[in-house]
Amino acid sequence: MRENFEAAANNLKEFEGGFSNDKDDPGGATRYGIAQKYHPGVDVRSLTWEGAKAIYFRDYWIKGGCDELPFPLDVLHFDAMVNPGPGAAIRFLHDSGEHVDPLCRCVEYQVLRLRYYLEVIRKRPVSLKYLAGWTDRTLDLLERTVLTMWSLDGK
């Protein structure tokens, strides 16, 4: 649902801040989570937030099919399209599809995401330094979306 994009982008901005060029980040130089390696035609050093949002909308929200997903799955999937990326996000979407209850599906989606991050660390131990941030981001989104809806539903 397109009207959820703005709020989803603002959530993302909390976790994908200013310029970074961490030698251990496979994406290389990034600004607002837009990695130079995956966006070679973008000058990430001078990228504005509005420019980043345009990339997020085109390359992640639309290409990820977020317009076709119900809330809160659209928001969770968009965030995972950005980090850890489209390949993993599409697997989470597929593998969580067994759930009829949309909120249970969203919980499963986020559990799959956390398990993915643990597997990344097993394969690339230097990534352990990112685990706290990845976990906080994943759980924060779960709390802002699913748990809020669950409590409003009286469950």
N, C-alpha and C positions, 0 to 999 in steps of 0.2 A: 504494500500500500504506500504509494508515493508520498502521502502526507506525513508518513513516519520518517522519511529520510532526514529531515532537518534535525529532529531530536536524536536520531541515531548518529548523525555526524557530530553533533555536539557531545554526545557520550564518548565517542571515539576520540575527540580532541583532548579529553582528559588524560588519555593513555598514550596518545601519539603527539607529543609536544613539539618543541622547536627542533633546531638542527642538531644532528648527531652523526658522528663518523667513527663508530666503535669498530675496532679492528676485528672483533669476534662476530660481528653481525654480517651474515652472508649477503645481505642487501647492500652493504657499503653505506655510503653517505645517504642520510635520510632527513627529510623535514616533514613534519606532520604525518610521519609514517609512510611517506612516498619515497621509495628507495630508488636511488639512481640506477642500480643494476637492472631493475625491472621496468624502469621508465627512462630509457637512455635519451630520449628527446626532450626531457624536462631538466631545466637547471634547478635542481633541488635547493641549492644554496640561496636562491632568491625567490623561491616559491612562496606565494602568499596563501593565507588560509582560504580565501575565495578560490584561488587556483587549485588548491588541494581538494576542496569540496567538489569542484567540477570534475576532477579526475575520479574521485570517489564515486560520484553519481554515475558517470559513464562506464567506468571500468570495473566497478565492484557492485554497486546497487543494481544497475540495469543488467549487466552481464551475469550477475549472480541470480537473477530471477526474483529479486526481493519484492518487486511490485506484485508478483503473483502469490506471495506467501502471506498468511494471516499474521497479525500481531500476536505474540511477540516473536514468533519465529523469524519474521522479516528482519528485525533488529539484530537478533543473535547471529543469523546467517550473514548479514552484512558485515558485522564486526569480525567474524571468522574469515570472511573473504579477504579482509585486509590482513589479519594476523590470526592464524598462521598462513593463509593464502587460499586461492581458489581450489586447488586440488584437494586439500584436506577438508575445506568447507563443504564441498560437494559430497565427499564421502560421509561427513557427519549428517548431512541432510538425508542422504540415501539410507544410511544405517539406522537412523532414528525413526524412519518412516513406518515402522511396525506399530507404533502407538496410535490408537484411535483418539485418545484424549490429547488435545493440543498442548496442554501444559506439561503432561508427562513426556511428550515428545521433546519439548524444549529442555526439560531437565536431562533427558538422555543425550540430547545434542551437546549440552555443556559438559556432561560426564565424558563423552567421547573426545571432546576437545581437550579436557585435562589429561586424559590417557595419552592422547597424541603428544602433548608437550613432554610427558614423562618418557615416551619413546624417543623423542628428539634428543633428550638428555642422555639416554642410554647410548645412542649412536654417536653423539657429539658432546662429551662431558663438559666442554667449555661453556655450553649453553646453560649450565646449572645456575649461573648468575642471573638469568632471566626468569627463573621459575617463580619467584615471589611475585614479580610483576604480572606474569602471565596468569597466575592463579588468582591474584587480586582482581584482575580485569574480568576474568571468566566468572568469578563468584559475584562480583559487583553487578555485572549485567544480569545474572540470574536473580539477584535480589531486587534490582530495579524493575524487572519485567515480570517474571513468573511468580515470585513470592508475593509481590504486590497484588497481582491479579488473583492469586490463590486466596489471600486474606480478604479481598473484596468479595470473592465468591462465597465466603463463609466456610471454606473447607478447612 
